[in-house]
Amino acid sequence: MIEKQLKKRIEQFSGFKHKSRLDIVTDTSEFMCIEPDDVLELNGNYYLIRGDEYETRFGLEGEPKFWVKKAIELGDGSSKIIKLVFHESVYMSIGEHRFRCFRSPQKEGRILEKTKGDAYFMQGVTVFDCAENTIRILDRIKGKCFYNHIYEMSSEHETYFFKHLPGILRNIVIATEAVSRLHEAGEMHGDIRTDHILIEKDTGRYRWIDFDYTYEWSENPFGLDLFGLGNILLFAVGKGFYPVQELRKSTSRYSSILPSLKGEDFSLYSRNRIMNLRKLFPYIPESLNSILMHFAQGAEVFYESTEEFLGDLRDALRDLPPREEQGQSIGHSFSA
């Protein structure tokens, strides 16, 4: 009886008339075997699998994320993202510090509960399958990731800086305030990246996604989050990243700048990226550039909290000059 009802719902919500026997999955441990048109039964609800989500960056564009499924909730037809249990760990280095980052479904489940109703975080629930796997069922956010939003803007840097950046920085302040609330609740995001902010289509709100990574860094429990925020600010201010090898390919534009670059001008987080953007764009106010330099190889003082970072960012936002004070543009953006 339930299969007949599910087939009606599948046709109603997807337009697909399912004629063969339904594969109803209750144990998601072997996520590689879960295929499109399978149905997951989780916590008394049923979800039609439509396929896998895909990687969008870091040279993995188009690679399927087999543990992250696109789905339709067969109770109401809503679009969901279902994250299954996938244990993965990597080692990262920032300066002299090397530490392990690893996926924790339980940690993401805690954050979903603590940020319930907070519009600046993805929303969802945590359930368990019959094998006690921690499954996160997420509401899909309609919008574009921050990386694509900035990278696809067609204006050259100077126009972008004076016309668009102030509004973008205001949104970054609000998004960082959300991270500060998370830290106050004793949690870290764990994987702050330019593609882990989604700009919601209907509201323009910057929303954080994907917080299943955690890390072990005794020096500062929130240190990696802070460096992630610095990296987002770098991308926003520069309208892209500036790896030195890309600058060398544009010698006619940067030939006079390259000799002045020193090790202290580069990022601690991604050591080939230029952090001292004032050397590329002199119209960037010192107060804004100074924030970036807290994340550079030459930094002597680092941010200890999001509140310190926010205080400087709010001050720098007030220092942005009016458009008529802009100087000559001498650069464009590269992405990495």
C-alpha positions as CSV (number, residue, x, y, z in Angstrom):
1,M,0.0,0.0,0.0
2,I,2.8,2.5,0.9
3,E,4.6,1.8,-2.3
4,K,1.4,2.7,-4.3
5,Q,1.0,5.9,-2.4
6,L,4.7,6.8,-2.8
7,K,4.5,6.3,-6.6
8,K,1.5,8.7,-6.7
9,R,3.5,11.3,-4.8
10,I,6.6,10.8,-7.0
11,E,4.5,11.4,-10.1
12,Q,2.8,14.4,-8.5
13,F,6.0,16.1,-7.4
14,S,8.5,15.1,-10.1
15,G,6.3,14.3,-13.1
16,F,8.0,10.9,-13.4
17,K,5.7,7.8,-13.5
18,H,7.6,5.2,-11.6
19,K,6.6,1.8,-13.0
20,S,9.2,-0.5,-11.5
21,R,9.5,-1.7,-7.9
22,L,10.6,1.1,-5.6
23,D,13.9,0.7,-3.8
24,I,13.2,2.0,-0.3
25,V,16.5,2.5,1.6
26,T,16.6,2.6,5.4
27,D,20.3,2.1,5.9
28,T,22.5,4.8,4.3
29,S,25.9,3.4,5.3
30,E,26.7,2.4,1.7
31,F,25.9,5.8,0.2
32,M,27.7,5.0,-3.0
33,C,25.0,2.5,-3.8
34,I,22.1,5.0,-3.4
35,E,21.0,6.0,-6.9
36,P,18.5,8.4,-8.5
37,D,14.9,7.3,-8.1
38,D,15.7,5.4,-4.9
39,V,13.6,6.4,-1.9
40,L,15.1,7.1,1.5
41,E,12.9,6.3,4.5
42,L,14.1,8.5,7.4
43,N,12.3,9.2,10.7
44,G,8.9,8.2,9.2
45,N,9.3,10.5,6.1
46,Y,10.2,9.6,2.5
47,Y,12.6,11.3,0.2
48,L,13.0,10.7,-3.6
49,I,16.7,10.8,-4.6
50,R,17.3,12.9,-7.7
51,G,21.1,12.7,-7.9
52,D,24.3,13.9,-6.3
53,E,25.5,17.4,-5.5
54,Y,28.7,18.4,-7.2
55,E,32.0,20.1,-6.3
56,T,32.3,23.6,-7.6
57,R,35.9,24.7,-6.9
58,F,39.5,23.7,-6.2
59,G,40.0,21.9,-9.4
60,L,37.2,19.4,-8.6
61,E,34.5,21.2,-10.6
62,G,31.9,18.7,-11.7
63,E,33.1,15.9,-9.4
64,P,30.0,14.3,-7.7
65,K,29.8,14.4,-3.9
66,F,28.3,10.9,-3.5
67,W,27.5,11.5,0.2
68,V,25.4,14.6,-0.5
69,K,22.1,13.9,-2.3
70,K,19.5,16.0,-4.1
71,A,16.1,15.0,-2.9
72,I,12.3,15.7,-2.9
73,E,10.4,15.3,0.3
74,L,7.4,13.2,-0.7
75,G,5.2,14.6,2.0
76,D,5.1,18.2,0.7
77,G,7.2,18.2,-2.5
78,S,9.9,20.5,-1.1
79,S,13.4,20.4,-2.4
80,K,16.0,19.1,0.1
81,I,19.7,18.4,0.4
82,I,20.5,15.2,2.3
83,K,24.0,14.9,3.8
84,L,25.0,11.3,4.6
85,V,27.8,10.2,6.8
86,F,31.2,10.5,5.2
87,H,34.4,10.5,7.3
88,E,37.2,12.5,5.9
89,S,40.2,14.2,7.3
90,V,42.9,16.5,6.0
91,Y,45.9,18.4,7.5
92,M,46.3,22.1,7.1
93,S,49.1,24.5,7.9
94,I,49.0,28.2,8.9
95,G,52.4,29.6,9.5
96,E,54.2,27.2,11.9
97,H,50.9,25.5,13.0
98,R,49.8,22.3,11.5
99,F,46.5,20.7,12.5
100,R,44.0,18.1,11.5
101,C,40.6,19.0,10.0
102,F,37.9,16.3,9.9
103,R,34.2,15.9,9.1
104,S,31.9,15.6,12.1
105,P,28.2,15.0,11.3
106,Q,27.4,15.3,15.0
107,K,29.0,18.7,15.1
108,E,26.9,19.9,12.1
109,G,23.8,18.5,13.8
110,R,24.5,20.5,16.9
111,I,24.9,23.7,14.9
112,L,21.7,23.1,13.0
113,E,19.9,22.9,16.3
114,K,21.7,26.0,17.8
115,T,21.1,28.1,14.7
116,K,17.5,27.1,14.2
117,G,15.5,30.1,13.1
118,D,18.7,32.2,12.4
119,A,18.2,33.4,8.8
120,Y,22.0,33.7,8.3
121,F,22.6,30.0,8.5
122,M,21.3,27.1,6.4
123,Q,18.3,25.4,8.1
124,G,17.6,21.8,8.5
125,V,17.1,18.8,10.9
126,T,19.2,15.9,12.0
127,V,17.7,12.4,11.9
128,F,19.1,8.9,12.3
129,D,18.7,5.9,9.9
130,C,18.2,2.4,11.1
131,A,22.0,2.0,11.4
132,E,22.2,5.1,13.7
133,N,24.0,7.2,11.0
134,T,23.7,10.9,11.6
135,I,21.7,12.3,8.6
136,R,21.2,16.0,8.0
137,I,18.2,17.0,5.9
138,L,18.6,20.6,4.7
139,D,16.3,23.1,3.1
140,R,17.7,24.1,-0.2
141,I,18.6,27.8,-0.5
142,K,17.9,29.5,-3.8
143,G,20.8,31.7,-4.7
144,K,24.4,32.0,-5.9
145,C,27.5,31.4,-3.9
146,F,29.6,34.4,-2.9
147,Y,32.6,33.3,-5.0
148,N,30.5,33.2,-8.3
149,H,28.7,36.5,-7.4
150,I,32.0,38.4,-7.1
151,Y,33.9,36.6,-9.9
152,E,31.1,37.1,-12.4
153,M,30.9,40.9,-11.9
154,S,32.1,42.5,-15.2
155,S,33.3,45.9,-13.9
156,E,37.0,46.6,-13.6
157,H,38.4,46.8,-10.1
158,E,38.2,50.6,-9.5
159,T,34.6,50.9,-10.5
160,Y,33.8,47.7,-8.5
161,F,35.7,49.1,-5.4
162,F,33.8,52.4,-5.2
163,K,30.4,51.3,-6.6
164,H,29.8,47.8,-5.3
165,L,32.3,47.0,-2.5
166,P,30.7,49.2,0.3
167,G,27.4,47.2,0.0
168,I,29.3,43.9,-0.1
169,L,31.3,44.8,3.0
170,R,28.1,45.7,4.9
171,N,26.8,42.2,4.1
172,I,30.1,40.7,5.1
173,V,29.8,42.5,8.5
174,I,26.4,41.0,9.0
175,A,27.5,37.6,8.0
176,T,30.5,37.9,10.4
177,E,28.2,38.9,13.2
178,A,26.4,35.5,12.6
179,V,29.8,33.7,12.9
180,S,30.4,35.7,16.1
181,R,27.0,34.4,17.5
182,L,28.2,30.9,16.6
183,H,31.4,31.3,18.5
184,E,29.6,32.7,21.5
185,A,27.6,29.5,21.5
186,G,30.8,27.6,21.7
187,E,30.8,26.3,18.1
188,M,33.1,26.9,15.1
189,H,32.0,26.9,11.5
190,G,35.1,25.0,10.6
191,D,35.1,25.5,6.8
192,I,34.7,29.2,6.0
193,R,35.2,29.7,2.3
194,T,34.0,31.9,-0.5
195,D,31.7,29.2,-1.8
196,H,30.2,28.5,1.7
197,I,28.3,31.8,1.7
198,L,25.1,31.7,-0.4
199,I,23.5,34.9,-1.4
200,E,19.8,34.3,-1.2
201,K,18.0,35.2,-4.4
202,D,14.8,36.7,-2.9
203,T,16.4,38.6,0.1
204,G,20.0,39.2,-0.8
205,R,20.9,37.8,2.6
206,Y,24.4,36.2,3.0
207,R,23.8,32.7,4.5
208,W,26.4,30.3,5.8
209,I,26.3,26.7,4.7
210,D,28.3,23.5,5.3
211,F,29.6,23.4,8.8
212,D,30.4,19.7,9.2
213,Y,34.2,20.3,9.3
214,T,35.9,20.8,12.6
215,Y,39.6,21.0,13.6
216,E,42.0,20.6,16.5
217,W,44.0,23.8,17.0
218,S,44.9,24.4,20.7
219,E,46.4,27.9,20.0
220,N,43.0,29.3,19.2
221,P,39.8,27.2,18.9
222,F,38.4,29.7,16.4
223,G,41.6,30.5,14.6
224,L,40.8,28.8,11.4
225,D,37.5,30.5,11.2
226,L,39.2,33.9,11.5
227,F,41.6,33.1,8.8
228,G,38.7,32.0,6.6
229,L,37.0,35.4,7.2
230,G,40.3,37.1,6.3
231,N,40.3,35.1,3.1
232,I,36.8,36.1,2.3
233,L,37.6,39.8,2.9
234,L,40.7,39.5,0.7
235,F,38.6,38.1,-2.2
236,A,36.0,40.8,-1.7
237,V,38.4,43.7,-1.6
238,G,40.5,42.5,-4.5
239,K,37.5,41.3,-6.6
240,G,39.4,38.0,-6.8
241,F,42.7,36.5,-5.5
242,Y,46.1,37.5,-6.8
243,P,48.6,34.6,-6.9
244,V,52.0,35.9,-7.8
245,Q,52.4,33.6,-10.7
246,E,49.4,35.2,-12.3
247,L,50.9,38.7,-11.8
248,R,54.0,37.5,-13.6
249,K,51.9,36.6,-16.6
250,S,50.8,40.3,-16.8
251,T,54.2,41.9,-16.7
252,S,53.1,45.0,-18.7
253,R,50.6,45.8,-16.0
254,Y,52.5,44.8,-12.9
255,S,56.2,45.1,-14.0
256,S,56.8,48.1,-11.7
257,I,55.0,46.4,-8.8
258,L,56.6,42.9,-8.8
259,P,60.1,44.0,-7.6
260,S,58.5,45.6,-4.5
261,L,56.8,42.5,-3.3
262,K,58.3,40.9,-0.2
263,G,57.4,37.7,1.7
264,E,55.6,39.8,4.3
265,D,53.1,40.9,1.6
266,F,51.7,37.4,1.1
267,S,49.1,35.4,2.9
268,L,49.8,33.0,5.7
269,Y,46.7,31.0,4.7
270,S,47.5,30.6,1.0
271,R,51.2,31.5,0.7
272,N,51.2,32.5,-3.0
273,R,48.4,35.0,-2.7
274,I,49.2,38.7,-2.3
275,M,47.6,40.1,0.9
276,N,49.0,43.6,0.7
277,L,46.5,44.8,-1.9
278,R,47.5,48.5,-1.5
279,K,50.5,47.7,-3.6
280,L,48.2,46.8,-6.5
281,F,45.4,49.3,-5.8
282,P,46.7,52.4,-4.0
283,Y,43.2,53.8,-3.5
284,I,42.4,51.1,-0.9
285,P,42.3,52.9,2.5
286,E,45.0,52.0,4.9
287,S,42.4,51.0,7.6
288,L,41.0,48.3,5.2
289,N,44.4,47.1,4.0
290,S,45.6,46.9,7.6
291,I,42.9,44.3,8.4
292,L,44.2,42.2,5.5
293,M,47.8,42.5,6.8
294,H,46.7,40.8,10.1
295,F,46.6,37.6,7.9
296,A,49.9,38.2,6.1
297,Q,53.2,36.4,6.6
298,G,54.6,39.6,8.0
299,A,51.9,40.0,10.7
300,E,53.1,40.4,14.3
301,V,49.6,40.7,15.8
302,F,46.7,38.4,14.9
303,Y,43.0,38.6,15.6
304,E,42.0,36.6,18.7
305,S,38.2,36.9,18.1
306,T,35.6,37.8,15.6
307,E,34.7,40.8,17.7
308,E,38.2,42.3,17.2
309,F,37.9,41.6,13.4
310,L,34.4,43.1,13.3
311,G,35.5,46.3,15.1
312,D,38.2,47.0,12.6
313,L,36.0,46.1,9.7
314,R,33.2,48.5,10.8
315,D,35.7,51.3,11.2
316,A,37.3,50.6,7.8
317,L,33.8,50.6,6.1
318,R,33.4,54.2,7.4
319,D,36.7,55.1,5.8
320,L,35.8,54.2,2.2
321,P,36.1,57.5,0.2
322,P,33.3,58.8,-2.0
323,R,33.4,57.9,-5.6
324,E,34.7,61.3,-6.8
325,E,38.0,60.6,-4.8
326,Q,38.9,57.5,-6.8
327,G,42.3,57.4,-8.5
328,Q,43.6,55.6,-11.5
329,S,42.9,51.9,-11.9
330,I,46.0,49.8,-12.3
331,G,44.8,46.3,-12.0
332,H,42.2,43.6,-12.6
333,S,41.3,40.4,-10.8
334,F,42.5,36.8,-10.9
335,S,40.8,33.9,-9.4
336,A,42.3,30.8,-7.8
